[in-house]
Amino acid sequence: MGAMVNYYFKKEFERALEYMKKPQRLGPLLTAKHVIMFSALRKQAKYGQFRGEVPTKLKPEELSVVTAWKNLGDMPQERAMRIYVKELTKLNPKWELVVPKL
């Protein structure tokens, strides 16, 4: 991740990623659209802007994630982290109680 990313948001984002390692915690609240959104935001936050062409030989769900990531354009990594955490908090306002502090 970029050196300019705020330490607090990076840690909060890492905790959100830890929570999402068990997406069943969200149960039926987590839709396919959410999965694609969270995957694209995670990639943007970790790697930055998508570079290159979208490969055509992907499974449909992988293609959806790559396309969503590409559509995030040059969104800053910290903003992607903030949105990821904000969207997770919308689905479960108490998610932070489940994941220990890092």
C-alpha positions, -999 to +999 in steps of 0.1 A: +000+000+000+011+035-006+033+052+020+009+082+021-020+061+035-031+072+070-020+046+096-054+046+114-074+039+082-049+012+072-054-006+105-092-002+104-092-015+068-070-045+079-095-053+106-124-051+081-105-075+058-100-099+088-138-097+095-146-104+058-125-136+058-157-151+072-183-135+050-210-159+064-210-135+094-232-112+073-255-140+062-282-130+037-272-093+040-242-100+017-254-101-019-234-109-050-231-072-057-216-067-023-190-094-029-180-078-062-179-043-046-158-054-016-134-074-039-129-044-062-124-020-033-099-044-016-079-046-048-079-008-052-069-003-016-041-028-018-027-023-054-041+010-066-055+017-100-061-012-123-036-013-151-039-030-185-067-047-202-095-068-187-087-104-195-115-121-214-107-156-203-121-152-168-150-168-150-180-145-150-176-136-113-139-129-117-146-108-148-172-088-127-146-081-100-119-070-125-143-048-144-155-032-111-119-026-101-111-010-134-142+012-131-128+026-098-103+044-120-077+065-101-095+064-068-069+069-040-061+038-020-071+055+013-105+064-001-110+028-012-102+017+023-126+042+038-154+032+014-148-005+022-151+001+059-181+024+055-200-002+034-191-030+058-204-008+087-237-002+068-242-040+066-231-046+102-226-016+124-211-038+151-185-057+130-156-041+149-168-060+181-161-093+164-125-086+153-097-081+179-076-049+175-045-055+154 
